[in-house]
Amino acid sequence: MPGLIQSIERSSAVLRLLAADRLRVGEVAEALDLPKSTAHSILRTLEHVGFVEQDPRTTRYRLGRGVLELRTAGFDVNELRARALDWADTLAARSGQEVRIGVLRDRRVLVVHHVFRPDDSAQSMGIGRTLPAHATALGKTLLAYHPTAAAGLARDGLDAYTRRTVTQRQDLARQLGEARVRGWGFVVEERQAGEAAIAAPLRTIGGLVVGAIGISGPVEVLCDTRRQARPALVEHVCASARSISRDLAAGS
């Protein structure tokens, strides 16, 4: 059996202390019998990831918003949307396709942002809608990094939306593995006939996947003659995801 990681034990002890009171560095060090430099390093790291914050007036530390988010739905979707707005607009302009940003909610994809195709075609706003995770590029991208949700969805059964929808557990597991390896998700006519989609994960600090961004459009536009995703469009999606992820990590 591998040994325990001392730094994690110490970090959890710091969080327990701050759950009871607001403390200065020296007080944390004394309470845990740590060198002051070690206590300071732990506090700075926890502050960096949002688990503690320091009052600039008193210099005391307290629990941060990140700890509270662990008790709720996880990452703040409003922050996710705010940091992704400009990049989503740019992706729509570069790809010529509609753009959606989604998060996992109850084993489905909740659309938190939607940019219309930059043309004059009739379109309807998708913000607030939920989509089947196993039949969408956004969903497969998210499930690839959330194995518990993927396993639960597979146990509950995979509904068919078209004749191409993946409905077998082993096929879904294989596709999720492929998505992890290449770093992006892809579907062709699984939710809607004639439509394809490409998506990539959005990560915050530490590499945690908190959402996905993707484009969708006609199969003949997103795919080549072999029904494979066009590399240029994949790069547009992945570049946008990387840019949003940098902003998310920097702002955490």
Stockholm file with secondary structure:
# STOCKHOLM 1.0

chainA/1-252         MPGLIQSIERSSAVLRLLAADRLRVGEVAEALDLPKSTAHSILRTLEHVGFVEQDPRTTRYRLGRGVLELRTAGFDVNELRARALDWADTLAARSGQEVRIGVLRDRRVLVVHHVFRPDDSAQSMGIGRTLPAHATALGKTLLAYHPTAAAGLARDGLDAYTRRTVTQRQDLARQLGEARVRGWGFVVEERQAGEAAIAAPLRTIGGLVVGAIGISGPVEVLCDTRRQARPALVEHVCASARSISRDLAAGS
#=GR chainA/1-252 SS CCCCCHHHHHHHHHHHHHHHCCBCHHHHHHHHTCCHHHHHHHHHHHHHTTSEEECTTTCCEEECHHHHHHHTTSSCHHHHHHHHHHHHHHHHHHHCSEEEEEEEETTEEEEEEEECCSSSSCCCCCTTCEEEGGGSHHHHHHHHTCHHHHHHHHHHCCCCSSTTCCCCHHHHHHHHHHHHHHTCEEEESSSSTTEEEEEEEEECGGGCEEEEEEEEEEHHHHBCTTSCBCHHHHHHHHHHHHHHHHHHHHHC
#=GC SS_cons         CCCCCHHHHHHHHHHHHHHHCCBCHHHHHHHHTCCHHHHHHHHHHHHHTTSEEECTTTCCEEECHHHHHHHTTSSCHHHHHHHHHHHHHHHHHHHCSEEEEEEEETTEEEEEEEECCSSSSCCCCCTTCEEEGGGSHHHHHHHHTCHHHHHHHHHHCCCCSSTTCCCCHHHHHHHHHHHHHHTCEEEESSSSTTEEEEEEEEECGGGCEEEEEEEEEEHHHHBCTTSCBCHHHHHHHHHHHHHHHHHHHHHC
//
